[in-house]
Amino acid sequence: MLVFFFPVDGPGGVQSLIINISKWANIKNEYVKIIDKDDGYVKNQLDNENIIYKYININNSNLSEHITKDDVFITTGYNIHIDYFKLYKTKCKIIFWQVFPTTPVDIFRLRLIFQKKEYSERNIVTKFLIKNFVKIFLAHNAYLIMESSSTLFNPRIFFKSPILMPIPIIIDNHIDKTNRKKTISNLCYIGRFENWKNTSLLRILDDINKHNNNKENKLLLTVVTNNIKKTKKLIFDHQLNDSNVNYYENLTKETLKTLLKNNIDAVFAMGTSLLDSASLGIPSVIASASYKEILEDKYYVLLNETYGANLAFPNFIFKENQGKYNFEEVLKKINSFDAGMACYNYVKENHSMDIIYERLMMVCKESNLNIHKLHVMRYYFYFKIMCSNLFRRIIKKMKSR
């Protein structure tokens, strides 16, 4: 049985993934185990949708009463609120299903050994840890990647090719193929308030304002986020006009779906939000992640034109911008019925839950990485790190003489 552990407040990609898999498990007459808080977001969403699952309170002191060695713990990412060490006594299997290969370094709290200025993805000790972790995971058939961009961090850490397991969603097979307008007027940006996502929103709004100043057909922007107050302040601080913007905060999945189907002509997003909009037959444009201001002219790319299941092209991974169109060019691309159906067909072929769920269950059967053994391994890595740091200090002192 699958086990998920992500007690984080508010919506997000991982939360949507857990909810979708839980819903599909019910369709297959199965259910998953969820470790969460009593008022946790995932738990509340599952209850609201009447999804059957086994709930385990995060404060339970003895998880081994509820999780057995036959269960498979799926970890999808690092979060500071998650205490993986509570699980090691259960002796369940563990599978890492990741976007970024640095996640294991964070999960086992190895960053606490370093000062923040020393810890980075380019740090030699960090590279050593990632290389050794991934080597172990691949040897035990316990490492999956959601996007091919993972291998771009450092291709040499992958001794054999990891399994590409794209993010799955439940496809709507009864989309309305006749209710698409020929002229677009209402665009939508979907994304929570995060530094690496905010730059995309600012770029999109700036492009819309420039378009409205020079074109007769004025565009509106609907912003769906988790914090309207901070988003408005961000836009104000960057001196952008938001008179043509409508804001929505923390929408449920069904409410968002209704909004998209009835009001939106095209969506700009990344991750699961992008997949959800494309599954409705709505033209969907990848809004790539960046910590820096986005200056490239050709920034945009349609979802159906991506590769390797990449749902964003972060500038801190990709050395060159992966965009294909400037704003006016992408408007022409999405201003057609074909764009929406192309995105829909791409999602159906590459991210359909019925296919990926079966593949995931096969990997779970083949995996043989025990979380208890993995927990013990961390002491080995602690020792290696201390030896490495001691060696570097000795060398440094010898050179200074």
N, C-alpha and C positions, 0 to 999 in steps of 0.2 A: 504494500500500500504506500502511496506517495505521501510524504510529510513536507509541509511548508511552514516556514518560520520567518515572518516579516511583520512584526507589530509596529507599523509606522502609521502615523496619523495622516489623513488626506489621500487623495488619488495619486496615481503614478503608474509607470509602466509595469513594474513588478507586481503591484497590486492587481492590475488588470489581467496580467498573465495568470496569477493564482486563481482569480475568479473565473476566468474562461476555462481553465483546466478542471476546476471543481465542477463547473456546470456540465462540461463534456463527460466527466466521469459518471455523473448521474445518468446521462443519456445512455451510457454503456452499462448501466446497472451497477456501478461501482461508486465509491466515495473516497475522499482524501481526508487526511488529518491536518488540522490547522492549529498551530500554536499562536495565540494572540491574547490581547487584553480583552476584558469584558466589554469595553466600549471601543474596541479596535475597528479601524476602517474596514478591513477585509471581512471581519466577522459580521459587522453590520450590513455590508453589501450582500453577503451570502444569505443572511437572514431575510433581507428585504426581497430577494429574488427566490426565496423558498428553496434554496439549494441544500441538499442533505450532505452533511459532513460531520466528522468527529471533532469536537472542540476540545482543546487542551489549554488550560489557563497558563499563561506565561510564568506566573508565580508559583506554579506547582513545584514542590521541592523534589519530587521523585518522578521524573518523566519516564523512567523505565517501567512504570506501571501501565503506561499508555502506549509506549513505542517499543516495538520488539526488534529482534535482529533480522526479521524478514521485511521490515519496512525500509523504505529508501528516502533518505532526506535529500531534497533538491535545494541546493543553495544557488541563488541567482545573482547575488551581489553583496557588496559590503555595505553595512549600515552600523553606525556607532551604537544604536539602541539594541543590537542583537547580541546575545551572549551564547555563542555556539558551545561553550564549555559545559553548559547544562545538559548537552545531549550525549557526551562521550560515554556515560555509564550505560546507555541504552544498547550500545553495540550494533546499532542499525548501520546500514550501508549509506554511503554519501556519494552524491554526484554533483560535480561543479558544472553549472550551466551558465556561462559567462559571456559578457561583452568584453571586459578587460581582463587580461591575464594577471594583473597585479592584485586582484581581489584576495587570493589566499594570504598574501603578505599582511593585508589588513585584518582578515578574519582571525588570524592567530596573534593579533596584537603585536606583531614584530616591530611595528613603527614606534612603539613605546621605548624601544631600546635606543633609538636614535634621537638626536635633537631634530626639530622640524627642519632646520636649514640643511641638515645632512640627508634627510629622507626625500628622495625624488625617484622618478622612474628611470633616470639616467645614472643613479648612484650605483657603483660597482657591486656593493653588497646586495642592493635590491635586485639587480640583474641575476646575481648568484642564487638568491632565494627563489625567484620566479622560475629560473631554469630548473632547479632541483624539484620544486613543487610540481611543475607541469610534467616533468619526467616521471614522477611517481604516479600522478593522476592518469597519464596516458597508458602507463604500463598496466594499470588496473581497470582500464576501460571506464574511467570515471570523470572524463573531461569532455565537455561539449562547448562549442562556441555558437553564439547567436548570430554573429556577423563575421565576415571574413576579415574585417579590419583588425581583429584580435591578433592575427599573425603578423601585422605590420609593425607592432611594437618592437619585436626582435625575432625574426624568422628562425634564428638558430636555436631558440629555446624549444622548438617543436621537433623532437626526435622522430616522431611519425606524425602523419597528418591527423589533427583532431577531427572529430565528427562535427560537421556543420548541421546544427539543429536550429533553424530559423524560429523566431517568435511565432507561435501559432495563434490564430483567432478563429472564432466560429463565423463561417461565411453565411451571409444572407442570400439564399438562393432565389428569392422572390423580390428582387429589387425592381423599382419602377423605372422602366427603360424609356418612358415617354415624357417624363416630367422634368427634363433638363432644358433650361433656357438657352437660346442661341447667343444671347449677349449677357456677359457676366457683369454683375454690379455689386454683389455682396461677397467679399472674401472673408475667410476666417483664419485666425491664428490660434492654435491650441498649444499650451505649454505652461507648466508651473513656473513660479518665480525662482529662477536660478541664474547665476552670473553667466554661465556658458550657454544659456538659452535666451537670455534677455537681449543679447547682441543681435540675434536673428529677428526678434520682434521690432527692434529699433530700425533695422535695415528695411524690413517690409513696410513699416509705417512711413518711413522717409520716401521710399519709392512710390507709395500710394499718393502721398502729398504732392510729389513732383508730377505724377500723372494727372492728378486733378487740377493742377495749375495750368496744364497745357492741353488737356483734352476735354471734349464736350461731355463724354460719358463719364460721370463722376462715380468713383468707387467708394463703397463703405467697407469698414473693417469691423468684424466681430472678434473680440478677444476673450477667450475662455481660459481662465487662470485660477490659481488657488489663493491669490491675494490681490484684490483690486486696488487697495490703498497703496501698496508698494509699487504696483505696476504704473499707476497714474503718476506717482512721484517720480519714477524713473523717466517716464516720457516727458514730464515737465522739466526735469533737470537737464534733459537733452534738447530742450527748446523745440519740441516737435508738436505740431498741431494735432489735437485729438478730437476736434469737433465732429469728425466723421466716424468716431469709434463708439461701438456699443460694448459694454463689459458684462461678463458673466463670471460668477465665482462658484467653484466647487460643485459643478453640476453632476447629478447622478448619470450613470451611463445611458439609461433610457431617456432622460431629459435631453442629454446632449445629442443622442441619436435623432430625436424628434426635431431638435433645432437644426441639425445639419440637413435632414431630409426636406424640411419645409422652407428653409430660409437661405441656405448657403449654396453658392455656385462653385466655389473651389476652396480647398483647405491647404494651409501651410503649417506643417508640423514635423515632428520626428518621432520615431519609436512606435508604440502601440496606437497612439492617437492617429498617426498617419495610416496605419493598417485599417483601423476602424472606419475612417472616412472613405477609404478606397473600397472597402467591402460593401459600401452603400452605392457604389457607382459614381462617386463624386471625384472630379479631378483633384489629385493630391500631389502636392509639391513638397519635396524634401527641404526643410529648413535646417541647414547644417549647423553644428555646434561650434562656438568659438568664444574664447575668453577675451579676444581683442575685437576692436571695431572692424566690421566687415567692409572692405573697400573694393573688392573685386567687382568688375562690371558684370561678368557672367557668373552669377552666384547660384542660380536656380537650376534644379533638375527634377523632372517628373519621376514619380515613384516607379513607374514601369520601365524607366531607363536606368535604374540602379543595377548593381551587380553584387554578387556574393552576399545577398540578403542584407546589405548595408542600409540602415534606415536613417543615417546621418553620416556626414563626412567631416568629422571633427578636424579642425586645423592643427590640433596638437598631435594628430596621428598622421594625417595625409600631408605630405610636404607641398603638394600643389593643389590648388583649388579644383574641385571635381565638378563645379557647375558647368552647365552647357548654355544657359540663356541669361540675358539681362531681363529686366522686369517686363518691358514691352514685348519682348520675344516670347516669354513664358505666358503672357496674357493671350497671345495669338494661339499658342499651343493648347491652352486649356479652354479656349473659346470654341470648343467643338464637342459634340457628343462622343466622338471617338476617344477623346482623352480620358473621360470618366470610365468608359468601358475597358480601355487599355489598362488602367490602374486596377479595376475590378478583376480582370482576367489574370493580371500579374499576381495579385494576392491569392486568388483561388488556386493558381498553379504552384505557388511557392510557400504559402503560409496557412494552408487549410488545416484546421484542427484534426479532422478525421485521419489525415495522413501522418501528421507529425506526432499525434498522441500515440499511435501504434508504434512508430519508430522509437519514441521515448520509452515505452514500456519494454521494448526489446533490449534497449541499452540497460535498463534497470535489471533485467534478468542476467545480462552478461557481466555486469559490473561486480567487482569483488573487493572494493575498497571499504574497509570497516572504519567507522568514525572513531572508535576507541583506539585503534592502532594509529590513526592519523593524529589523534590528540597526544599520544605518547611521543610521536615523531618530533613534535615541536621542541622538546628538550634537546634533541640532537641538533636542531637548527640553532637554538640558543647558544649551544656550546661552540658551534662552528662560527657564529657571528662574533662571539667574545674572542675566540682565537684569532680571527681575522682582524679585529680591531686592535688587539694587543700586538700583532705582527706589524700592522701599519704604524703604530706608535713607536715601536722599536726602530723601524726603518727611518722614520721621520727624525728621531733623536740622533741616529747615527749620521744622517746626512747633515744635520745642523752643527755637528762638531767640526 
